[in-house]
Amino acid sequence: MALAIPTLAAIRYGYGLRPGQKPVADADALLAQLKAGAAQKPRFPREGIVGRKEAATRIVSLRAAEAKAAKEGKPNDAIRQQTQKEAQQIYRQDAMARLSQAVQSPYGFYERLASFWTDHFSVSAQKSLPMRMLVPLYEAQAIRPNMTGPFRQLLQAAILNSAMLIYLDQDQSVGPDSPAGRRNGRGLNENLGRELLELHTLGAGSGYTQSDVRNAALVLTGLSVDNRSLEVAFRPRFAQEGPLEVLGHSYDDDEGSGQDHLLMLDDLAANPLTATHICRKLVSHFIADDPPQDVVDAMTGAWQKSNGNLTEVYRAMLTHPRAWSDPGQKVKQPFDLLFPACAPSICRMRALPPCCRTWMTRTTRSARSARPCRWPVSAFRRRRRGEGQGAQMP
């Protein structure tokens, strides 16, 4: 069944039709949402980026002081419980604000892209108490401002963020032959190196080896997070000396500046396999679970011509004839499927249909539980290997 372009655009590239919304007529109208969406201040973190950093460092400092007092035999359960409750409440408010952002924003394509990239570079608030305050900040600070420019810029912003480093235990990774490694026997953690190659850039089965994974993790050693400020820090004593080879590129930090990780990220961003992996994921997210190869080829061609400019990649997708044909090829996940039903109610809990009310109740249970739910955009999304259920949509 053929659908009118405004209807197809709202369903395939946004969060559905809603009363009073200006219809999207073509690809240019969707692309115009990128600039408008970027200019719109997100509803989260609720206190803004600077305010969130201040709140996070204050809570972490209180926890550190309490932990020190507990080691000295003077525990303060009241402080521990207070900071736990405050972090949970902050996360709950941010989760609701993130849901409201998706429902109320007139820039559905921009919001869908934010969901895509936040899921692609996923982190989890379940990791630790600081992560409940950092995950919303991560999307607002690292993902949204960088998802329309060069991919290398987005890659650096996402990987070199304290939320990513804490989530994948990079702050615990030490080069075995580094001064710190030789002194205390702490070892290498390969989590970030593996995710970087398998999920964030090249993709699983793209030909990299375990040696590439290990050496990528070694190149990343030295990257850490300051325990008090929660800012990214580089600690030379933890860094493994080169030369280290990843996918045929050698990194030896000739100048001793600790910049090899930036060179490696740039090389991975420029790898043609990265372009293919990202473009296939974008087509699968928006158009069809089995991505048409001609659409992927058009997008990878735009990637190479523009040196990875993501706006040009989106343009190649949206201007391809397959972008506006063959409805029914895409299985939408619950987050994308349920939100059009939430839009008319403007996120008022009592006005929501039962399915949305149950979902949102589970999402915001963090204020009453020691274990918060995941950030809304990935709470019920299919896992990376493709398992999960959804509903077939245009």
N, C-alpha and C positions, 0 to 999 in steps of 0.2 A: 504494500500500500504506500503510495507516494504521500509525503507530508509537505506542507508549505514550508518554505525556507525559514521564516521566523519561528515556527513551531519546532522544526528540526534543530535550529541553532540553540533554542532555549533548553531543549532536552539533552542534546548530544554534547553541547559545549558549556552549558551552564547548570543551574540547579532547578530548571523547569520554569514553566509559565507562572506568572503571578499577576494579580489584579493591578492595573495601572502602570505596568512595566512597558517601557518603550520597546517595540519589537525590533529585533536585530535583522537587518535586511541582507547582509552579505559579510564576506570575510573582512572587509575594511572596517565595518562596524565592530566586529569582535576584536580586531587588532587595536582599535581606538580605546578599548577598555583597559589595555595594558598601561598606558600613560595615566589615564584617569584613576585606575585602581591604585597605582603606585603613589599618586598624590594624596590619596585618602588615608588618613591616619588610622591604623588598626585599632579596634576596641580593646585590644589586649597588648601588653600587660595593662591592668586597669590603672596603675599609677604612672604609666609611661616607662620608657627605657631607663632613664636616669633614676627615677623613683624606685623601679624594681631592683636595680643594682644596689641601691642604698638599703632597701629592705632585706635583700638576700645577704649582704655582708653583715648587717646587724644581727640577723637570726643566726648565721653561722658563727659569728663571734660569741654570741651568748651560749651556743652549744659547746663551743671550744672551751669557754671559761668553766662551764658546768662539768665538762669531762675532766678538766684539770683538777677541779675541786674534788670530784669523785675519786680520782686516783690518790688524792691526799687524805681520803677518808671523810670528806665532807660533801657527800652527794646532795643535790638539790632537785628532787623529783618535780617540784612545782615549775622550775624553769624548763626542765626537759619537756614536761607535758604542755606548757604554754607555747613553746616554740613549735612543737609538733602540731598543735591545734592551729596555730597561726599559719604555718606553711600549708596545711591542708585547706584552710579556708581561702588562702590566696589562690591556690590551684583551682579550687572549685569555682571561684569567681571568674578566673581566666577561662576555664573550660566553657562556662555559660556564655561568656563574651565571645569566645571563638565560634560557638554555635550560632549566636546572634549575628555575627559577622557574615557567616555563610548565607544565612536566611535573608538578611535585610539588605545586603549590598546589591546595588543595581548592576554590578560588574561581575556577572556570573562566570565568565570565561577566566577572568583574573583570579577569582576565588578557586575555581577548579584547578588552575595551574598551581596556586599556593598549596592546595591539598596534595597534588601530584608530587611536587618537589619536597614537601615536608615528609611525605611517605617514602620517597626515594632516599633521602638522607635522614632516615628515621632515627629517633632517639626515644627514650622512655622515661616518664616521670616515676616509674616504679623503682628505678635504680637506687635512689637515695633521697634523703630529705632536701638537700640543695637542688636536686634535679626538678623537684616540684615547682621551684621558682625559676629555674633556668630554661625549661622546655618551652614555655610560652615566649620567653625573651628570645630564644633561639629562632623561632619562626619569624618573629617581628623584626629581629635585627640582622639575621644571617640569610634567611631564605627570601622573604618578600622583596627587599630592596635590590636583590641581585638576579632575579629570575627572568629578566628581559634583556640582559646584556650578554657579554661573552660567557660561555660555559666555564672557562678557566676561572673567572671571577667568582661565580657561584660556587664552584668546587672548593676554592680556597676559603671562602667565607664559611662554608658548611663544615669542612674538615678541621679548620683551625679555629674552632669555637669551643669554649669550655664545656658546653653540654655534650658535644661529640666526644671530646677527649675523656670526660668522666664516664660517659655511657659505655665506651669500648675499652676502658681501663688503661688508656694511654698514659694517664698520670701515674700509673704504677709500673710502666715499662722502662727497663734499664738495659743499656747495651752491656752484654756479658763482659766485654773487654774494656769498658769505660772505667774511669777512676772509681766511680761509685759501685760499679758491678764487681770490680776486683776487690774492693774493700769489704763489702757486706754480703756479697754472694747473691744479690737480687738479680733476677733474670728478665729475659725478653718476654713481652706479651705481644702476640701476633694478631690480636683481634682487629685492630684498625687497619693493619696492612692487608689482611685478608678481605675485609669488607670493602676496602678501597678498590681492590682489583675486581672482586667478584660481583659487587653490587653497585658501587658508585660510578665506576668507569667502564672497564672492558666487558664485564659480564661473565657469568659462569660458562665454562667450556670454551673459552676464547683462545686457549693455547698457552696461557701462563703456567708456570710450574711452581712447585712448593718452594724451590729456591728463590723464585721471584717474590713470593709471599714473604718469606723470611727476610730477604734483603730489603724489601719495602718497609717492613716493620723496623728493621735496623736503621734505615734512613730516617725514620720518624722518631727515633729515640732522642731524648732531650726535650721534646715537647711535653709540657706538663701544665698544671693548673695551680695557681697560688691558693693555698688553703683558706686564706682570710678574704682576699679581694675577689676570688673566683674568676680572675682574669687569666688568660693564657700566658704562660711564661716559658722561656727556653732556658734549660739548665745544662750547660756544656758538660758538667761532670757526669751526666747520665747518657751522653751521646756516644754512640759507637763510631770509631774512626773508620774512614774508608781506606781504599776504594771499595765500593759496593755496586754490584751490577744488577739492574732491574730491566728486564726486557731489552737487553742489549745496550742500555745506557749506563754509563759509569758515573758514580757520584763519589767524590773524594774530598770535598770541602777544602779545596786548595787554599782558600783565603782564611779558613778558620772562622767564618762568619755565621755558621750554622744555618745556611740558606739552602742546603741540598734538598730539604723537603719541599721547598717552593719550586725548585727546578723539576723535581720528580712529578709534582702535581701538574705543572705545565706540560710536561712530556705526556702524561697520561691523558690530559684534556685534549691534546693534539692528535692522539692516536686514532686512526680511522675506525678501529674496533669500538672505541668509546662512542663515536658518532652513531654507528649502527645500533649499538645497544640502547642508547638513549632514545633514538628515533623510533625504534620498534616499541619501546615502552610507551612513548607518547601516543602512537597510533593505537596501541592496545588499550590505553586508558580512555581515549576519546571515541574511536571509530569502530574497531572490531577486535574481538579477542584473538582472532587469527589475523595479524596485520597484513594487509595487501602489500606485496613486495614493491609495486610501482609507487605507492605512496612513500614507503620507507626510502626508496631510491631517490625520489625527488627531495626529500628532507635531508638526506645525507649529502646530496649534491649542494644544497643551499648551505649546509654546515661548512663544507670545505671552501666554498666560494667566499663565505663571510667570516672565516676563521672562528667558527663556533658561535656566532651571534644568535642567541636563542630567538629573538624576535623574527629574524629571517627564517629560522627553522619552523616556527609556528606559521609564518606566512606561507611557506611551501606546503604545509599540511592543509591549511584552510583554503588555499586556492586550487588544490587538486580536485578534479571532478568527483573522485570517490569520497571526498569529505562531505558531499551533499547528496549522496545516493545510498542505496542498499541499506535501508533501515532494518533493525532487528538482528544485527550482527554483534551487538555488544551486550554483555551481561553486566549490569550495574551492581555495584556493591551497596550494602544497606545504607551507609552514610550518604551516598549520592542519590539513592532511591527514596529514602524517607524524608529528606529535607524539603523537596517541593511540597509535600503535604504539610510541613510545618510553617511554610512561608505565610499563608494567610493569617495564621494565629499570632504571628510576631513573637514566637517563643513563649507565649503565656502558657504555663504548664496545664492549668485547668481546661484550656481551650484545645489542647492537642488531642489528636486521635490516640487511642490506647497504645498502639505500637510505638509511636514517638515518645509518649509519656514514659513508658517503661524503659526505653533506651536512654532517655535523658536522665531518668532517675538513677540508673546504673552508672552513667557517665559522671554524675556529680556527687556520688556517694562518698567522695574523698573527705568531706568535712566531718563524716561520722565514722570513718574507718582509718585504721593505721596503714592500709595499703590502697593508694589512690588508683583510679582507673587510668587507662592510657589516654594520651592526648586525643581529642575527639576525631581528628581527621583519619586516624588509623585504628580506632577502637574496634571496628568490625570489618575492616578491609581485609581482602584476601591476603594470606601470607605470601612470602616471596616466591615460594615454589608453585603457587597457583592453586592451592587447595581452597575450598570455601564455596559458598553458594551466594547467588544473587538473583536478580530478575532481569529478563531479556528486555532491552530497551533500544530505541534508535541510536 
